[in-house]
Amino acid sequence: MSFRLVSASIIASVCLAGAAYAASPAEVVQRHVDSMKTGDITRIMDDYSADTVVITPKGLVAGQTPADGPGVYSGSANAQRVFATITAKPNLPGVKAMETRIEPVGTDGALLYWVQNKGQSNQVSGKDVFIVRNDKIVYQAILVD
């Protein structure tokens, strides 16, 4: 083997070993679910890009605008209101017991199917649509059945 070939192999190995692992969209969504179940708002928001957009059903967040339609939360600071509501003390038991299934969609998307309080009178279910880029959620739509 020539010195050049050995050197090239070593350089390639070092570069590949140092490359950051990019999580798949499904892995990012699973990490998000795990964070949601802790109720730790800082950990939850670590999954979101600074310019994320989160769409919510009518009335999910108190005082949402518009009041008669879906909520649109642009930017992680605004989106934090959504997750502070979902993980608030009265809601956290349902979040912690939430059953989920994640379905990858395309190269940067995932669907999250979820059920809270399964089999109880207060059962709620739905699906969320996610777009993930560079290990961060850039778009989420929360759809309640």
C-alpha positions, -999 to +999 in steps of 0.1 A: +000+000+000+013+034-008+017+061+018-009+083+000-035+056+001-029+049+038-030+087+045-062+091+025-078+062+044-068+077+078-081+112+069-114+098+056-118+077+088-111+107+111-135+129+091-163+103+092-157+096+129-160+133+137-191+138+116-222+146+137-249+120+136-281+134+121-312+119+137-340+108+114-373+127+116-389+098+134-360+098+160-365+135+166-402+130+171-396+101+195-372+124+214-399+150+215-424+125+229-400+115+256-394+152+264-431+159+266-436+130+291-411+147+314-430+180+314-396+198+312-404+228+290-367+236+283-361+200+272-392+201+250-382+233+233-347+220+226-363+200+198-376+231+180-359+254+156-359+291+164-382+298+135-406+268+140-443+271+132-468+252+153-505+250+143-530+240+170-567+232+171-591+260+180-591+267+218-561+246+227-542+276+242-560+302+263-562+335+245-550+321+212-554+342+181-576+339+161-601+328+188-624+312+162-599+292+143-567+273+146-538+288+165-507+297+147-475+300+168-445+312+148-411+311+165-400+290+194-409+316+220-445+316+208-446+278+204-435+274+240-470+286+250-485+255+233-463+231+252-467+249+285-504+244+281-502+207+271-478+199+299-495+220+326-501+202+359-538+192+351-528+178+317-495+161+325-509+127+337-525+122+303-493+132+285-472+108+306-496+079+299-499+088+262-496+059+238-479+068+205-470+054+171-446+072+147-448+068+110-419+083+088-431+103+058-407+112+030-372+124+039-380+151+064-415+143+078-432+121+104-467+115+116-473+110+153-505+091+162-513+095+199-540+086+225-542+101+259-563+086+288-571+055+266-603+038+276-614+065+300-642+090+296-617+118+290-599+099+262-585+122+235-566+111+204-552+127+173-522+129+150-495+154+146-477+163+114-440+171+117-413+185+094-378+181+107-346+196+094-311+196+109-324+176+139-349+203+148-387+205+144-395+233+119-432+227+116-458+208+136-496+207+131-516+192+160-548+175+148-573+162+174-597+135+163 
